[in-house]
Amino acid sequence: MKITITLLTAGLIAYLIFWPVPISPVSWNAPHAPGYTGPHAPNNRLADLQLIELDDEQGPEHVALGKYDKLYTAVENGNIIRMNPDGTMLEIFANTGGRVLGFDFNADDNLIAADAMRGVLSIAPDGAVTMLVDQVNGEPVRYPNSVAIAASGKIYITDSSTRFAPSEWGGTFEASTLDIVEQSATGRILEYDPTQNTTRIVAQGLSFANGITISSDEQTLFVSETGRYRVWKISVAADGLDLSRQSKFASSLLDNLPGFPDNLMRGSDGRIWLGFAKPRNAVIDFIADKPFLRKMVLRFPRILWPIPEAYGHVMAFTEDGQIVIDLQDPSGAYPETTSVTETSDRLYIQSLHASHLGWLSKEILQEK
């Protein structure tokens, strides 16, 4: 019996130390988590969301208001659905065959979509799908995540990871987890010029590049870096910029945030909305500078992974980095509040996995 236990123990230790994993972890120093203090003091202002039925669709990850005041959202099975702002007249507008995460409308009412499985697509008003970008400098765009379109027509794209493509690693959540655990910071920002049909790298070196939007003067990009809890300001004039080095073309606008920042959306009165997929996790921060332990964690059954608890949290900030609105739901009843789409009278809450579309009346912004 003792020999059997010894052999089983030795086998378990060997497994935890030597079993192959797909990541090559890079050490980094996670800043001490600030917790929910200051402008992020705990509140319940995001609780009691109203819910719109989505006809069994899952994951309204991105929401935008299109022509004729139709609301569009991208869901898990590749559908892009549209509806009236109250959720009535819901219909399938298009299906990309992949998983759209972020999109925007251009001047011709084409829906420009970052499909994490396929590439950056243009979807015409009749639903016809055309590929725009699936490579840059001869290399594949592995994880297109979000897009922002300038008045010039140029399209700015976050390519979250050049290491882990959702199409190769079981989906968007699985690929993002591997990239953030590895911390090799291969995320980048691309610019596609439709008039020239050219794509270039604006900046690189992000630990999971995620949401993106453009400043009001269209000279600056705001980009959320999910894996390192911050939001960047990056000049559109940057070219192949390495963000691991100091540069006049880029600076950190918001750092050491209390959660994993996700999508960015322009709102009213000059504000920019940011959502948090999850709150910070003490174990994840503790093993940030311990690559060996991060490898071991991936060898555990997924139920033992240090996945952060659910916690609803969105906020709005100004272009100079002032946090002006903070809405929370500590219960996490609505999963992964990835951002907010603001219309004239509502705030629509985005989510990677929810089975409904959440919304609040903008009257909540008048409450303290």
Disulfide bonds with the S-S distance in Angstrom:
none
